[in-house]
Amino acid sequence: MSPVISSRVLALSGLAALALAASLGAAAAQPLSVVELFTSQGCSSCPPANANLIKVKDRPGVLALSFNVTYWDYLGWKDTFGKQEFTQRQVSYEPPLGHDGPFTPQVVVNGHADVVGAAPGEIEHLITATAKTGGPSLSLDGGKVAIGAGAAPGGKADVWLVRYTKGVVEVPVARGENTGRTLPHANVVHALTKLGSWSGEAKTLDLPAASGGLSTAVLVQSPGGGPILAAAAN
């Protein structure tokens, strides 16, 4: 091989490497689609939606979260993961989504579209139909949450800290509508805390250390059950 050809090959190889790096960088920067399942161990129609969330939890570009609600506890089984703040989160979604009140199962994607989620393919279709674009940059590193500059609709957004158990857990149910069943749950949320707010300027917030082996996600979201503008998870 001549020196001229060799140098051309090296140049082309360098360009290919740069293109590959750019491609990988774009993939790494892909906005996360946040898929929230509002479910209950006391709801007989919820297990199919739980199973469908499990199918998408490892999909690239998807942050799947199970929020267990409390309003079916009166049927005889107190949901082992249910918290009132999760119920309130779902309630806040209902007016913007055009519903009179909460129901289970309900899947909300990116804070602005919903589906029951119990039929095969429903969640996948909604993820595709509401693909996320735009929003500020968001990263979690070194005990900090870094939010880039961008547009905050209405001038303000909430910053939410989510702690959850990554993976699938099985819960045996002894009473209520699912008596005798063992129900799988994907990425169960255990804590939801408001970290602060974002008004469109670049901002850094302290990220409290996680405990108990919980994973962390942060959501930047328009107030009052509005769209999720950005999301990141560790």
Buried (B, 14 or more C-beta within 10 A) or exposed (E): EEEEEEEEEEEEEEEEEEEEEEEEEEEEEEBBBBBBBBBBBBBBBBBBBBBBBBBBBEBEEBBBBBBBBBBBBEBBBBBBBBBEEBBBBBBBBBEBBEBEEBBBBBBBBBBBBBBBBBEEEBBBEBBEEBEBEEBBBBBBEEEEBBBBEBEBEEEEBBBBBBBBBBEBBEBEBEEBBBEEBEBBBBBBBBBBEEBBBBEBEEBEBEBEEBEEEBBBBBBBBBEEBBBBBBBBBE
